[in-house]
């Protein structure tokens, strides 16, 4: 095909229509971010199917926690909610709301103007009145808490999803994929918009790791394990790896006493990468890709975490130790596939 470029004086391109401040302020149900904590983002189950366009699926780092929170408040399983890393956030609600908190464990309370704080039961549907605040302490197990509000969020989507892709800068409304900041307002649809009744009991707790504990992640080796010596592959699966503080939604940076030994030096032509891929930079210390990972890279991928263990991988706080356990690609689906 032949392409001709024409110079224009001005051009405006928008993936999704921004929410005007006046329009947001008129919502009867909304959440104001008083304090965002370490990192507060909006996430649903992601936008799969756009990798050929260079767009990652993104989505929540703990799909099981998101589904559980939505089920507790009567939403569709994949409805968007808040994902809070590390705790420390304060959210103020305008209009009555019903919320559920799942995933990472943190002391959570409802702060009222006319009484003492009320504790929030983890995984249970909890009502808030107009003007009340939801406050989170520090996380004691896991890393990311998920907060679902009954009725869901009322924002324009970006490519069919409300997920915030922090690496690509793609997200709902005028947020552009960035984490939420103090003063941001997120409109809600309101409790009446939920399609199902709230759950009468709390969602079962997942056993999430705390710093210093060891977890096992199942992996499938390849496609580039042949770029490493046999000793390097043994190191991957026999050595404990520690999650470092330099981790985020893009990837979990690991550190081990012995780096992975390469059999082939140099870099590959860029290849595709998936969530859960274990990429190895030249220093031999692996990086475990999470939902906002780049779609391609030139460092060899020695293996990938199985789908069933990806939610646990998204809940690894700094200081947790990891052991990788290889499984065969033809292993039973129950051992590899998630929900």
Backbone bond lengths (Angstrom), bond angles and torsions (degrees), N, CA, C in turn:
res aa  C-N    CA-C-N  psi(-1)  N-CA   C-N-CA  omega(-1)  CA-C   N-CA-C  phi
1 X - - - 1.449 - - 1.527 109.60 -
2 X 1.320 115.08 153.24 1.456 121.40 177.29 1.525 108.90 -105.06
3 X 1.325 116.75 132.82 1.466 122.57 -178.11 1.515 109.36 -119.24
4 X 1.321 117.21 133.22 1.453 121.92 174.53 1.523 108.73 -118.13
5 X 1.329 116.57 128.83 1.468 121.17 178.86 1.521 109.09 -95.35
6 X 1.309 115.88 132.88 1.458 121.55 176.57 1.521 108.95 -117.48
7 X 1.305 116.18 134.95 1.458 120.72 -178.82 1.530 109.94 -82.77
8 X 1.335 115.74 129.73 1.450 121.97 176.86 1.524 109.49 -112.89
9 X 1.320 115.34 152.61 1.461 118.95 178.88 1.528 111.37 -71.40
10 X 1.324 116.70 -33.48 1.455 119.45 -176.92 1.519 109.04 -154.84
11 X 1.326 115.54 141.80 1.452 120.07 179.19 1.521 108.73 -140.95
12 X 1.323 116.03 140.59 1.456 121.16 178.22 1.510 108.74 -130.59
13 X 1.338 115.91 124.22 1.452 122.13 179.61 1.517 108.59 -124.51
14 X 1.329 116.28 132.13 1.460 120.07 -179.58 1.513 109.38 -134.91
15 X 1.333 117.04 130.80 1.457 121.20 176.18 1.518 110.60 -74.48
16 X 1.333 116.77 -38.91 1.459 121.42 -179.71 1.514 108.56 -144.82
17 X 1.325 116.60 143.31 1.455 120.86 -179.31 1.522 110.20 -64.60
18 X 1.339 117.56 128.31 1.455 119.25 179.01 1.514 111.39 -69.98
19 X 1.329 114.98 156.48 1.449 120.75 175.97 1.519 107.95 -88.48
20 X 1.322 116.62 116.23 1.462 120.11 -179.39 1.519 109.93 -65.26
21 X 1.354 118.52 142.51 1.457 120.59 -179.09 1.525 112.89 -54.85
22 X 1.327 118.05 -41.73 1.458 120.43 -178.99 1.519 110.60 -64.98
23 X 1.349 116.12 -39.32 1.459 120.25 179.49 1.528 110.80 -64.95
24 X 1.341 116.35 -42.17 1.453 120.40 179.35 1.517 111.22 -63.07
25 X 1.332 116.88 -42.41 1.454 120.94 -177.16 1.521 112.33 -65.12
26 X 1.327 118.22 -22.89 1.454 121.24 -177.90 1.525 112.60 -84.82
27 X 1.316 118.94 -6.92 1.456 120.90 179.14 1.521 109.61 -65.97
28 X 1.325 115.80 132.10 1.467 119.54 179.14 1.524 111.51 -71.09
29 X 1.342 116.56 -25.12 1.458 120.98 179.83 1.530 107.93 -123.50
30 X 1.307 116.43 123.99 1.462 119.43 -179.27 1.523 110.30 -160.87
31 X 1.325 114.70 164.33 1.458 122.69 178.24 1.523 108.53 -121.68
32 X 1.314 115.98 128.55 1.464 120.83 173.81 1.523 108.31 -103.44
33 X 1.332 115.70 131.71 1.454 120.54 177.08 1.528 108.01 -82.41
34 X 1.322 115.93 105.94 1.463 120.24 176.77 1.515 110.24 -80.46
35 X 1.335 115.74 -42.58 1.463 122.00 176.01 1.516 107.45 -144.61
36 X 1.338 118.58 125.84 1.468 119.78 -173.75 1.518 114.86 -83.77
37 X 1.336 118.92 -9.00 1.450 118.96 -175.10 1.519 111.14 71.30
38 X 1.336 115.70 -160.84 1.465 119.85 -177.26 1.522 111.54 -63.82
39 X 1.328 117.01 -50.07 1.466 121.36 175.09 1.521 108.90 -156.88
40 X 1.329 115.67 125.45 1.459 122.38 -179.66 1.521 108.05 -125.87
41 X 1.332 116.49 119.53 1.463 121.41 -178.11 1.528 109.11 -132.83
42 X 1.322 115.08 164.96 1.457 122.07 175.24 1.523 108.12 -100.35
43 X 1.330 116.63 131.17 1.461 119.87 -176.68 1.525 111.02 -145.08
44 X 1.344 115.38 142.28 1.457 121.44 165.98 1.525 106.80 -121.23
45 X 1.327 118.45 -149.85 1.464 120.29 -179.51 1.522 112.84 -84.41
46 X 1.339 117.55 7.01 1.455 121.03 171.27 1.519 114.24 98.14
47 X 1.332 114.01 -177.25 1.466 121.93 -178.39 1.531 109.62 -123.66
48 X 1.330 118.71 69.30 1.466 120.48 -179.51 1.520 111.41 -67.66
49 X 1.330 114.63 160.35 1.454 120.21 174.65 1.511 115.33 95.12
50 X 1.352 117.97 3.93 1.462 120.40 -178.04 1.532 112.45 -115.12
51 X 1.327 117.79 14.04 1.461 120.11 -177.27 1.524 111.92 -60.36
52 X 1.335 117.55 -34.70 1.464 120.58 179.29 1.528 111.83 -64.31
53 X 1.332 116.21 -21.01 1.464 121.01 177.06 1.522 111.91 -93.22
54 X 1.345 116.43 2.47 1.457 119.90 -178.63 1.509 113.55 82.80
55 X 1.336 117.60 20.17 1.464 121.71 -178.36 1.522 108.85 -113.77
56 X 1.321 116.20 121.50 1.457 121.78 179.20 1.520 110.94 -71.37
57 X 1.335 116.78 156.38 1.460 120.91 175.92 1.518 111.18 -67.71
58 X 1.332 117.89 -32.05 1.466 122.37 -178.29 1.529 109.30 52.83
59 X 1.323 119.19 -138.33 1.457 121.87 -179.42 1.513 112.48 92.98
60 X 1.319 115.92 173.30 1.450 121.22 -176.41 1.521 111.44 -62.20
61 X 1.325 116.12 148.06 1.459 121.13 178.12 1.519 112.11 -77.44
62 X 1.334 117.87 -16.60 1.462 122.18 178.93 1.522 108.33 -132.25
63 X 1.329 116.01 90.22 1.459 121.16 -176.82 1.526 111.78 -64.72
64 X 1.330 116.21 -36.54 1.458 120.07 -179.36 1.528 110.59 -62.96
65 X 1.342 116.84 -41.52 1.464 120.37 179.64 1.525 110.96 -66.11
66 X 1.333 117.32 -39.24 1.468 119.76 179.13 1.517 110.60 -64.52
67 X 1.320 117.66 -45.19 1.461 120.32 179.23 1.528 111.04 -61.87
68 X 1.336 116.60 -40.34 1.465 120.06 -179.30 1.518 111.42 -66.11
69 X 1.335 117.35 -41.43 1.465 120.75 179.60 1.520 110.61 -64.79
70 X 1.333 116.62 -43.25 1.469 119.73 179.29 1.528 111.75 -66.18
71 X 1.309 116.49 -39.35 1.455 119.68 178.17 1.535 110.51 -62.82
72 X 1.320 117.16 -38.07 1.464 121.03 -178.60 1.523 111.97 -63.27
73 X 1.354 117.30 -35.50 1.471 119.66 -176.76 1.525 112.82 -100.49
74 X 1.339 118.53 1.86 1.453 121.23 176.20 1.508 115.82 86.38
75 X 1.330 117.64 21.68 1.466 121.30 176.68 1.522 110.86 -90.42
76 X 1.344 115.34 169.54 1.457 119.84 167.08 1.530 108.43 -62.14
77 X 1.341 118.64 147.21 1.467 120.57 -173.86 1.522 114.50 -56.87
78 X 1.341 117.41 -34.14 1.452 119.65 -175.70 1.511 114.98 -97.31
79 X 1.327 118.37 12.70 1.468 120.54 -179.14 1.523 110.46 -62.04
80 X 1.324 115.74 147.15 1.454 121.06 -177.39 1.516 111.38 -72.41
81 X 1.320 115.28 146.24 1.452 122.32 175.38 1.512 109.77 -143.49
82 X 1.325 115.36 -165.75 1.455 122.02 178.99 1.531 109.15 -98.32
83 X 1.322 116.80 138.45 1.460 122.10 173.98 1.519 107.80 -117.31
84 X 1.324 116.30 118.13 1.466 122.39 -174.67 1.513 109.25 -114.31
85 X 1.326 117.18 120.60 1.459 122.00 178.03 1.527 109.36 -97.18
86 X 1.323 116.06 126.76 1.455 120.35 171.80 1.514 116.56 84.11
87 X 1.323 118.92 -8.84 1.462 120.93 -179.83 1.517 112.57 79.32
88 X 1.354 115.57 -167.79 1.460 121.51 175.28 1.509 115.93 86.77
89 X 1.346 118.80 6.21 1.465 120.75 -175.95 1.524 111.03 -90.87
90 X 1.338 115.33 157.98 1.461 123.32 172.60 1.523 106.99 -132.74
91 X 1.342 116.69 124.11 1.460 122.96 179.99 1.524 108.59 -120.34
92 X 1.339 116.79 128.74 1.467 121.68 179.75 1.531 108.97 -107.21
93 X 1.327 116.90 130.73 1.459 122.27 -174.86 1.523 110.91 -103.47
94 X 1.316 114.94 133.73 1.462 121.90 170.50 1.519 107.66 -104.77
95 X 1.329 116.56 124.61 1.453 121.05 -173.22 1.510 110.21 85.94
96 X 1.340 118.12 155.89 1.462 120.29 177.90 1.524 110.86 -65.65
97 X 1.322 115.71 149.86 1.461 121.10 -177.69 1.524 109.37 -148.62
98 X 1.326 114.85 159.07 1.462 122.44 171.91 1.523 106.67 -126.51
99 X 1.325 116.69 125.28 1.459 121.03 -175.95 1.524 109.98 -127.86
100 X 1.333 114.94 163.08 1.461 121.59 171.56 1.521 107.63 -141.07
101 X 1.330 115.84 140.59 1.463 122.78 -179.96 1.519 108.46 -116.24
102 X 1.329 116.43 123.55 1.464 121.98 179.35 1.525 108.59 -130.64
103 X 1.334 116.29 -176.22 1.458 120.02 179.00 1.514 111.12 81.68
104 X 1.337 116.25 -133.88 1.456 121.25 -177.01 1.525 111.33 -58.16
105 X 1.319 115.22 147.12 1.462 121.66 -177.59 1.524 109.75 -94.07
106 X 1.330 116.27 122.94 1.458 122.33 175.88 1.516 108.08 -144.83
107 X 1.321 117.47 147.07 1.459 119.93 175.64 1.525 108.66 -62.69
108 X 1.329 116.20 120.84 1.461 122.15 -175.14 1.522 108.84 -124.80
109 X 1.329 116.05 131.89 1.463 120.66 -178.34 1.519 110.51 -135.44
110 X 1.329 114.71 157.11 1.464 122.49 170.66 1.526 107.20 -102.10
111 X 1.324 115.74 123.16 1.462 121.10 -178.63 1.517 108.74 -103.45
112 X 1.342 115.28 124.93 1.465 121.97 -178.51 1.524 109.34 -112.78
113 X 1.313 116.02 162.08 1.461 120.60 178.49 1.522 112.22 -81.80
114 X 1.353 117.24 -17.72 1.459 120.11 -172.81 1.520 113.29 -123.55
115 X 1.311 117.51 28.24 1.452 117.85 179.90 1.515 111.99 -177.51
116 X 1.326 116.46 175.49 1.465 120.03 -179.69 1.519 110.83 -70.74
117 X 1.327 118.03 160.18 1.470 120.92 177.07 1.526 111.03 -61.33
118 X 1.329 115.37 146.64 1.459 121.93 179.01 1.524 108.94 -108.42
119 X 1.318 119.17 131.45 1.465 120.17 178.24 1.523 111.39 -70.95
120 X 1.317 115.80 146.91 1.469 122.51 178.31 1.522 108.32 -107.04
121 X 1.328 116.32 125.71 1.458 120.54 178.79 1.528 109.32 -75.57
122 X 1.316 114.89 128.26 1.462 120.53 -178.86 1.529 110.22 -62.27
123 X 1.339 116.68 126.11 1.457 121.92 175.84 1.510 115.29 85.31
124 X 1.330 118.51 -0.60 1.463 121.00 -177.36 1.523 110.92 -107.16
125 X 1.325 116.39 147.75 1.465 121.43 174.54 1.527 109.22 -65.77
126 X 1.336 116.07 130.10 1.462 122.33 -175.12 1.519 109.09 -133.82
127 X 1.330 116.61 133.41 1.466 121.53 -178.11 1.518 110.99 -91.22
128 X 1.321 115.60 141.73 1.463 122.99 172.18 1.517 108.75 -123.89
129 X 1.321 115.93 146.84 1.451 121.68 176.34 1.522 110.05 -97.89
130 X 1.314 115.93 166.39 1.467 122.25 -179.86 1.523 110.56 -54.13
131 X 1.324 116.91 128.60 1.457 122.64 176.92 1.504 115.46 88.37
132 X 1.328 118.68 -6.10 1.465 120.05 -179.68 1.530 110.72 -80.33
133 X 1.332 114.02 156.84 1.460 120.66 -177.10 1.519 110.58 -116.18
134 X 1.330 114.74 143.74 1.451 122.77 173.03 1.526 107.04 -102.97
135 X 1.335 116.92 118.20 1.467 121.26 -175.51 1.524 110.11 -117.48
136 X 1.333 115.05 139.45 1.452 122.38 -177.99 1.523 110.15 -118.19
137 X 1.325 115.53 132.41 1.447 120.21 170.76 1.512 110.86 -84.91
138 X 1.330 115.87 -164.75 1.463 120.19 179.28 1.523 110.01 -72.97
139 X 1.313 115.89 148.85 1.463 122.20 179.03 1.528 109.18 -74.84
140 X 1.331 116.09 134.34 1.463 120.59 179.74 1.526 112.70 -106.34
141 X 1.320 118.49 -20.74 1.466 122.77 177.18 1.514 108.47 -149.08
142 X 1.334 116.33 139.50 1.457 119.55 -172.71 1.513 110.45 76.33
143 X 1.332 116.18 -166.06 1.461 121.28 -178.50 1.513 112.66 -133.82
144 X 1.343 117.53 -39.64 1.458 120.70 -171.15 1.528 111.28 -118.03
145 X 1.338 115.39 121.09 1.455 121.36 172.16 1.524 109.18 -91.00
146 X 1.319 116.62 146.24 1.459 122.78 177.63 1.520 108.22 -115.77
147 X 1.341 116.28 131.44 1.456 121.84 -179.81 1.522 108.43 -119.45
148 X 1.330 116.79 118.10 1.467 121.90 176.27 1.520 108.29 -106.65
149 X 1.327 116.50 138.59 1.461 122.81 175.32 1.518 109.00 -110.48
150 X 1.320 117.37 132.31 1.462 121.68 -177.85 1.532 110.15 -58.12
151 X 1.336 116.14 129.37 1.455 122.42 -177.11 1.509 113.14 97.67
152 X 1.352 117.48 -24.82 1.457 121.12 176.76 1.516 114.08 86.38
153 X 1.326 115.10 -178.33 1.455 123.06 -178.30 1.522 110.42 -88.43
154 X 1.325 116.26 149.63 1.465 121.62 -178.49 1.524 108.92 -115.34
155 X 1.331 115.25 74.35 1.462 122.30 -178.12 1.525 109.59 -132.80
156 X 1.333 117.85 150.88 1.467 120.18 173.41 1.524 110.22 -69.80
157 X 1.327 117.15 139.46 1.457 120.30 -176.69 1.518 111.23 -82.91
158 X 1.299 114.77 168.03 1.469 122.77 172.51 1.523 107.13 -122.32
159 X 1.321 117.04 112.23 1.464 123.57 -177.01 1.526 110.96 53.91
160 X 1.334 115.68 44.41 1.451 121.04 173.33 1.514 116.11 79.97
161 X 1.328 117.83 10.71 1.463 120.39 -176.73 1.522 110.13 -143.33
162 X 1.333 115.32 152.47 1.468 121.23 173.51 1.524 111.65 -100.23
163 X 1.323 117.78 10.78 1.458 120.81 -179.00 1.523 111.81 -70.66
164 X 1.332 114.90 144.25 1.464 122.10 175.29 1.520 108.97 -95.57
165 X 1.321 117.16 112.81 1.461 122.71 175.66 1.521 106.90 -92.99
166 X 1.327 116.56 101.41 1.467 120.47 -172.63 1.520 112.78 -71.25
167 X 1.336 117.81 -24.24 1.460 119.50 179.02 1.520 111.53 -80.55
168 X 1.330 116.95 -43.91 1.466 121.13 -177.28 1.522 112.99 -84.89
169 X 1.340 117.44 -13.88 1.465 119.53 -177.24 1.511 112.55 69.80
170 X 1.328 116.47 38.18 1.462 121.47 -178.73 1.516 108.72 -119.65
171 X 1.342 115.69 129.50 1.454 118.77 -179.28 1.513 111.66 -169.19
172 X 1.337 116.45 -177.31 1.466 120.76 -174.33 1.518 112.69 -75.19
173 X 1.331 115.15 155.69 1.464 120.53 173.81 1.516 112.04 55.16
174 X 1.342 115.41 -138.06 1.456 120.24 -179.34 1.522 112.11 -98.02
175 X 1.334 118.25 14.78 1.456 120.81 -178.05 1.523 112.29 -76.07
176 X 1.319 117.51 -28.38 1.457 120.09 177.77 1.511 114.15 61.34
177 X 1.331 117.75 28.00 1.458 120.74 177.58 1.513 115.14 81.39
178 X 1.315 117.67 -3.31 1.471 119.26 -177.38 1.533 110.79 -76.12
179 X 1.337 117.34 156.40 1.465 119.70 171.99 1.529 110.76 -63.24
180 X 1.318 115.98 153.29 1.461 121.15 179.53 1.524 110.42 -70.11
181 X 1.322 114.55 149.27 1.468 121.59 -179.93 1.525 109.85 -120.48
182 X 1.320 115.39 164.20 1.460 119.86 175.19 1.525 109.28 -58.55
183 X 1.320 117.12 133.26 1.459 122.32 -178.71 1.509 114.24 96.86
184 X 1.347 118.08 -15.99 1.466 120.09 176.51 1.521 109.98 -65.46
185 X 1.322 115.75 144.62 1.459 122.15 178.43 1.523 108.73 -121.23
186 X 1.329 115.40 127.67 1.466 121.92 -179.96 1.528 107.62 -113.58
187 X 1.341 118.49 113.49 1.466 120.39 179.30 1.525 111.96 -72.71
188 X 1.319 115.36 145.02 1.462 122.66 178.48 1.521 109.84 -113.90
189 X 1.314 116.90 155.45 1.468 120.75 176.79 1.530 111.78 -77.96
190 X 1.312 116.77 -23.65 1.454 120.48 179.42 1.512 112.29 99.69
191 X 1.343 117.33 153.98 1.471 121.05 -175.26 1.518 114.32 -57.18
192 X 1.329 118.36 -32.33 1.468 120.16 -176.35 1.521 112.34 -68.41
193 X 1.331 118.83 -15.65 1.465 121.71 -177.80 1.519 112.79 -82.47
194 X 1.330 118.47 -8.42 1.465 120.72 -178.64 1.524 110.63 -71.09
195 X 1.318 118.20 138.24 1.469 120.57 -176.62 1.530 114.82 -81.41
196 X 1.342 117.56 -17.49 1.459 120.15 -175.17 1.522 110.72 -128.60
197 X 1.327 115.84 165.99 1.459 121.20 175.63 1.525 109.95 -75.54
198 X 1.323 116.26 157.12 1.458 120.19 176.98 1.532 109.13 -69.77
199 X 1.323 115.30 154.47 1.458 120.46 177.12 1.526 109.55 -74.88
200 X 1.327 118.36 138.17 1.467 119.85 -178.41 1.516 114.22 -72.09
201 X 1.332 117.89 -22.75 1.467 121.19 -179.17 1.509 111.53 -123.47
202 X 1.322 115.34 172.12 1.463 120.78 -179.19 1.525 110.56 -78.04
203 X 1.322 115.76 149.52 1.463 120.72 174.88 1.524 109.16 -66.44
204 X 1.329 118.22 145.30 1.470 119.87 178.24 1.516 110.70 -62.86
205 X 1.334 115.57 141.70 1.466 120.92 -179.82 1.520 110.29 -76.37
206 X 1.332 116.02 136.83 1.453 121.17 169.13 1.528 108.38 -84.38
207 X 1.305 116.49 143.50 1.458 120.70 176.80 1.524 108.54 -81.54
208 X 1.328 116.27 100.09 1.456 121.51 -177.23 1.523 110.39 -102.59
209 X 1.335 116.95 148.30 1.468 120.12 -173.81 1.521 112.56 -79.75
210 X 1.329 114.75 153.12 1.466 123.13 172.12 1.521 108.27 -111.07
211 X 1.338 117.58 159.13 1.468 119.49 178.41 1.523 112.28 -51.86
212 X 1.335 115.59 135.89 1.449 121.34 -178.85 1.510 113.79 97.10
213 X 1.336 117.42 -18.32 1.457 120.54 178.72 1.528 110.46 -85.66
214 X 1.316 115.66 163.94 1.460 121.73 -178.76 1.516 109.84 -115.37
215 X 1.325 116.64 134.90 1.458 122.02 176.81 1.527 108.66 -123.24
216 X 1.318 115.16 156.67 1.465 121.48 177.66 1.519 108.32 -111.42
217 X 1.321 116.17 128.19 1.456 122.39 175.03 1.523 108.59 -114.79
218 X 1.324 116.07 129.53 1.456 120.45 178.25 1.528 109.95 -82.96
219 X 1.320 115.99 138.59 1.455 120.56 -177.60 1.525 110.31 -133.79
220 X 1.328 114.44 156.19 1.463 122.62 167.96 1.522 106.59 -108.18
221 X 1.319 117.64 124.56 1.458 120.83 -179.08 1.526 110.80 -70.86
222 X 1.319 115.38 149.91 1.453 121.23 177.17 1.514 111.94 110.18
223 X 1.316 118.06 172.93 1.471 125.43 7.46 1.521 114.83 -87.09
224 X 1.376 117.97 -2.90 1.460 119.22 -173.02 1.521 112.49 -120.08
225 X 1.334 117.80 33.62 1.467 117.89 177.33 1.524 111.70 -66.14
226 X 1.375 116.54 -19.20 1.463 118.74 178.05 1.527 112.11 -72.48
227 X 1.309 118.17 -7.31 1.461 121.47 173.81 1.529 111.66 -82.32
228 X 1.318 116.35 -0.72 1.457 121.53 -179.07 1.518 109.26 -120.71
229 X 1.321 116.15 151.41 1.457 119.95 176.76 1.525 109.39 -69.57
230 X 1.339 115.60 163.51 1.457 118.83 175.55 1.517 110.95 -59.01
231 X 1.334 116.34 -36.24 1.465 119.92 177.02 1.528 110.67 -64.90
232 X 1.336 117.03 -36.54 1.458 120.27 179.04 1.514 112.12 -66.09
233 X 1.343 116.64 -40.46 1.463 119.98 177.99 1.519 110.02 -66.81
234 X 1.333 117.16 -39.63 1.470 119.55 177.11 1.519 110.91 -63.51
235 X 1.316 117.09 -37.74 1.461 120.47 178.43 1.521 110.82 -61.07
236 X 1.329 116.14 -40.96 1.460 119.57 -179.89 1.518 111.20 -56.96
237 X 1.334 117.60 -43.86 1.463 120.54 -171.07 1.529 113.24 -97.35
238 X 1.316 117.94 -12.56 1.469 119.61 -178.68 1.518 113.06 -104.54
239 X 1.315 117.38 -20.34 1.455 121.22 -176.20 1.526 110.97 -96.43
240 X 1.325 117.42 146.33 1.458 121.02 171.82 1.525 109.49 -80.65
241 X 1.338 114.41 141.13 1.460 121.79 179.42 1.531 108.48 -117.71
242 X 1.329 116.12 139.73 1.459 121.00 -177.99 1.523 110.13 -105.40
243 X 1.341 116.32 133.89 1.466 121.64 176.17 1.525 108.51 -73.40
244 X 1.327 116.43 126.90 1.465 120.77 -177.59 1.525 110.60 -95.94
245 X 1.345 117.22 161.42 1.470 119.95 177.38 1.526 113.81 -67.31
246 X 1.329 118.14 -9.43 1.467 120.99 -179.70 1.528 111.48 -84.37
247 X 1.315 117.29 29.34 1.455 122.76 -178.87 1.525 110.20 -103.54
248 X 1.337 115.96 152.63 1.463 121.03 178.27 1.525 108.22 -155.44
249 X 1.340 116.52 -163.28 1.469 119.80 -179.36 1.527 112.24 -70.76
250 X 1.318 118.16 -14.84 1.463 120.83 176.39 1.526 109.83 -75.82
251 X 1.326 116.18 -45.29 1.451 118.53 -178.58 1.508 112.73 -170.17
252 X 1.345 114.82 158.28 1.456 123.04 176.27 1.526 107.09 -97.74
253 X 1.322 115.89 115.20 1.464 120.14 178.39 1.523 108.84 -86.87
254 X 1.327 114.89 127.28 1.453 121.62 -175.96 1.520 111.03 -109.64
255 X 1.320 114.25 156.26 1.462 120.05 179.57 1.519 108.83 -137.39
256 X 1.329 116.30 130.25 1.455 121.60 177.30 1.511 110.82 -130.06
257 X 1.327 115.65 158.69 1.465 119.96 -178.61 1.522 111.40 -62.44
258 X 1.337 116.59 -35.20 1.474 121.67 -179.06 1.522 108.25 -117.13
259 X 1.341 119.09 119.22 1.469 119.90 177.28 1.526 110.76 -70.14
260 X 1.322 115.36 160.69 1.457 120.65 -179.90 1.523 110.00 -73.53
261 X 1.311 115.76 128.19 1.461 121.83 -176.32 1.520 110.34 -85.78
262 X 1.319 115.41 128.38 1.462 121.34 -178.12 1.526 110.97 -89.80
263 X 1.324 115.94 143.72 1.456 122.16 170.69 1.514 111.15 -96.82
264 X 1.340 116.83 -24.77 1.462 122.95 179.32 1.514 107.47 -123.25
265 X 1.309 116.58 126.60 1.457 120.50 179.52 1.528 109.91 -90.06
266 X 1.323 115.56 173.40 1.457 120.07 178.47 1.512 112.22 86.81
267 X 1.336 115.05 -170.56 1.457 121.51 -178.27 1.526 110.19 -120.27
268 X 1.306 114.32 156.28 1.459 121.55 175.01 1.520 110.10 -83.59
269 X 1.334 117.50 157.77 1.471 117.88 160.24 1.526 107.72 -59.11
270 X 1.319 117.66 147.67 1.456 120.75 -175.63 1.526 111.02 -54.45
271 X 1.336 114.81 132.26 1.455 122.00 178.62 1.521 109.34 -123.45
272 X 1.318 115.46 159.87 1.453 120.15 178.03 1.521 111.87 -68.11
273 X 1.335 115.37 150.58 1.462 121.21 178.45 1.520 108.98 -134.20
274 X 1.326 116.15 150.43 1.459 121.65 -178.70 1.521 108.98 -119.62
275 X 1.329 116.02 163.74 1.450 120.33 172.44 1.524 109.09 -60.29
276 X 1.318 116.57 130.76 1.457 121.57 -176.52 1.508 114.19 98.67
277 X 1.347 118.00 -11.23 1.457 120.55 178.96 1.527 110.27 -63.21
278 X 1.339 115.97 143.11 1.464 122.28 178.21 1.520 106.95 -108.32
279 X 1.315 115.29 101.21 1.464 121.61 -177.44 1.530 108.71 -97.02
280 X 1.333 115.80 144.20 1.460 119.80 -174.57 1.526 109.96 -120.79
281 X 1.344 118.06 107.49 1.468 121.54 175.52 1.533 111.02 -69.82
282 X 1.320 117.47 175.73 1.471 120.20 -176.88 1.519 114.94 -59.73
283 X 1.350 118.56 -23.90 1.468 119.00 -179.70 1.522 112.79 -77.05
284 X 1.340 117.87 -4.36 1.451 120.88 176.76 1.508 115.46 79.02
285 X 1.343 118.08 5.80 1.458 122.09 178.66 1.530 108.43 -100.26
286 X 1.331 118.82 117.47 1.473 121.22 -169.93 1.528 113.45 -68.86
287 X 1.331 113.58 157.19 1.461 122.80 171.81 1.523 107.27 -124.32
288 X 1.328 116.34 123.58 1.463 122.55 179.05 1.520 108.67 -96.08
289 X 1.335 116.81 114.24 1.463 121.57 -174.36 1.531 111.74 -71.99
290 X 1.341 115.52 134.61 1.460 123.92 174.74 1.532 109.31 -108.07
291 X 1.343 119.74 -173.38 1.479 120.19 -168.48 1.520 116.64 -58.54
292 X 1.335 119.80 -28.68 1.464 119.81 -177.83 1.525 112.80 -94.11
293 X 1.314 117.87 24.10 1.465 123.09 -176.75 1.522 111.47 -66.55
294 X 1.355 117.28 157.08 1.473 119.44 171.45 1.522 110.11 -66.80
295 X 1.320 115.64 151.98 1.469 119.82 -176.75 1.517 112.78 -80.92
296 X 1.324 117.27 -21.06 1.459 120.87 179.61 1.522 108.89 -135.79
297 X 1.324 115.73 162.96 1.460 120.71 176.53 1.513 110.28 -169.73
298 X 1.325 115.58 159.75 1.456 120.94 -177.47 1.516 114.26 -103.89
299 X 1.333 117.80 -1.79 1.456 120.02 174.99 1.527 109.42 -86.61
300 X 1.332 117.73 145.07 1.471 119.33 -176.72 1.532 112.31 -68.05
301 X 1.313 115.41 143.21 1.467 122.58 176.75 1.521 107.60 -101.82
302 X 1.320 115.79 116.75 1.465 121.14 -174.42 1.518 112.07 -86.71
303 X 1.317 117.43 -18.19 1.456 120.95 179.96 1.508 110.17 -178.88
304 X 1.333 116.28 -177.94 1.459 121.35 -179.98 1.521 109.26 -147.16
305 X 1.326 116.07 138.40 1.458 121.71 176.72 1.523 108.81 -69.04
306 X 1.330 117.15 137.26 1.461 120.58 -179.07 1.524 109.49 -66.85
307 X 1.313 115.14 153.69 1.460 121.43 -175.73 1.528 112.63 -55.41
308 X 1.327 117.42 -38.73 1.457 121.22 -176.68 1.525 111.93 -62.86
309 X 1.330 119.21 -25.76 1.463 122.11 -177.48 1.526 113.46 -100.13
310 X 1.340 117.88 3.87 1.469 119.86 -177.49 1.526 111.86 -67.17
311 X 1.332 118.54 -36.14 1.457 119.98 179.35 1.525 110.60 -63.47
312 X 1.331 116.88 -40.63 1.459 120.45 176.70 1.525 110.49 -64.55
313 X 1.330 117.27 -39.31 1.469 120.56 178.33 1.519 111.28 -60.89
314 X 1.335 117.45 -33.44 1.454 120.87 178.78 1.505 113.93 -75.23
315 X 1.333 117.68 -5.22 1.465 122.09 -177.70 1.526 112.41 -113.16
316 X 1.329 118.31 19.81 1.460 121.26 -176.13 1.530 110.76 -90.06
317 X 1.337 118.15 110.26 1.463 120.05 177.76 1.528 110.81 -80.93
318 X 1.323 117.69 160.54 1.466 119.79 174.85 1.526 111.02 -55.28
319 X 1.331 115.14 139.30 1.456 120.33 -179.70 1.507 114.53 98.97
320 X 1.337 118.39 -15.31 1.462 121.40 174.93 1.520 109.17 -72.96
321 X 1.333 115.02 143.64 1.464 120.34 176.77 1.523 109.44 -102.78
322 X 1.331 115.89 144.54 1.464 122.54 -176.10 1.518 109.43 -121.72
323 X 1.331 114.89 139.66 1.457 121.29 165.15 1.525 107.59 -120.46
324 X 1.317 116.42 134.12 1.457 121.66 178.60 1.529 109.60 -96.04
325 X 1.332 115.88 132.82 1.473 121.00 177.87 1.520 109.27 -118.91
326 X 1.333 117.80 114.28 1.470 119.98 -178.91 1.520 111.83 -68.83
327 X 1.333 115.33 142.17 1.459 121.94 170.17 1.524 107.17 -127.34
328 X 1.317 116.08 155.78 1.459 119.86 -179.80 1.517 110.18 -76.33
329 X 1.344 117.75 145.03 1.461 120.04 177.46 1.523 113.14 -56.92
330 X 1.346 116.71 -26.07 1.474 119.25 -179.07 1.537 110.97 -94.52
331 X 1.334 117.96 15.82 1.467 121.21 177.39 1.526 109.84 -60.78
332 X 1.330 117.78 158.33 1.471 120.39 178.96 1.521 112.45 -53.94
333 X 1.321 115.47 143.02 1.461 120.12 -176.82 1.523 111.81 -57.98
334 X 1.331 116.74 -32.30 1.460 120.10 -179.76 1.506 112.61 -62.16
335 X 1.342 117.73 -23.23 1.454 120.94 -179.79 1.515 112.08 -89.06
336 X 1.307 117.44 -18.49 1.466 120.85 -174.16 1.505 112.97 -109.88
337 X 1.325 117.49 -45.77 1.449 120.95 -172.34 1.517 112.00 -83.41
338 X 1.358 115.82 141.52 1.456 120.47 174.10 1.502 110.76 -86.94
339 X 1.375 114.19 -165.60 1.482 119.72 -179.48 1.521 110.29 -65.77
